[in-house]
Amino acid sequence: MDILTDRFDRRIRLTDERKTHIFRRSEMINQEAKIIETLKDPDIISYTALDKTVHLYYKFYKSTPVTQKYLLVAVKILNSEGFIVASFFTNKVKKGELIWQKT
């Protein structure tokens, strides 16, 4: 298990089970540095529409294994700490309530 931190210096866990889940997507192999960067320096953070304990961190990358896309890192936040539940590349920011945005 890895202990990472986000933009607000909260501890974020990335378990071995979640790594296996994330890296099943071939485009996510060798993207751990981008996951870390997205947590520390996101462009946008929002709540999911269905669960305000799940925060979606987005960072736009001009170059990825699947062209230019946002990297989304979904983090479940409980008691001021979090754990990554998913991460993948996406074309757009999903609907949800804005928490923070880079200016």
N, C-alpha and C positions, 0 to 999 in steps of 0.2 A: 504494500500500500504506500502511496505517495501522499505527503501533506504539502499542499500548495497554498497560496494566499491569493485573495482577489484584490480588486482596486481599493477596497475598504479595509484591507489587512485582516480579513476574516480567514480563519483556517478552513480550507476546502480539501476534503479527502477524495482521492482517486484510488478506488480499490482495485485489486487485481481482477476481480470478476467484471467490473465495469470496463477496465482496459480491454479485456478479452472481447466484451460486447462491442465496444467502440471500434476496435481494430479488426473486427470481422469485415467491415467495409474496406475494400481494397484502397480506396482513395484516402482513408484515414491512417494507413500504415505510415510510420515515420512522421506523424503530424503532432507529436506530443509537445514540441516546442511552441507550436501555434496555439495549442490548447492553453498552455501556461501564459502565453502573451495575451490571449483573448481575455483571460480572467484578470490579469494585471492592468491591461490597457485597452478596454473594450471601446467600441464606438457608441454602443447603445446597451442599456440593461433595461429589461422590462419584466413584468409579471406575466405568467401564462394566463390566458382567459379563464381557465378552469380552476387554477390552484395558485393562490398568492404566495405559497411557500416555495414555489418553483420559479427561480429567476433565470431568465434567458440572457446570456451574454453574447453579443454579436461583435464581430470585427470583420471589416471588409478587406479581402486580399485580392490584389490584381492578378496574382499568379498562384494557382493551386493545381493539384493533379487533375482537376475537372474544370479548368478555365477560371475566370474571375468570379468569385463568390464570397458570400459571408460565411464565416465559421460560426456556428452556433454551439455554445456550451450551456447545457441545461443543468442547473444546480439546485438541489433541494436544500433550503435553509431552515434549520431548526436550532433554537437556542443560540443564536448568533454564530453558528458554525454551519458548514455545508458539506454536501457530498455530491459529486458529479453523477448524474443519472444517464446522460447521453451527450454526444457531440457528433456533429456532422456538418457538411457544407450545404448551403441553401442559397437559392436565388434572391430571396427577399426576407425582410424582417416580418415575422408573424404578428398578427393582431394581439394586442395586449396592452396593459397600462404601463406607461413609461415610468421607470424608476430614476434613471440617470441617462444623460446623453452628453457626449463630448462636444465642446463648443469650439 
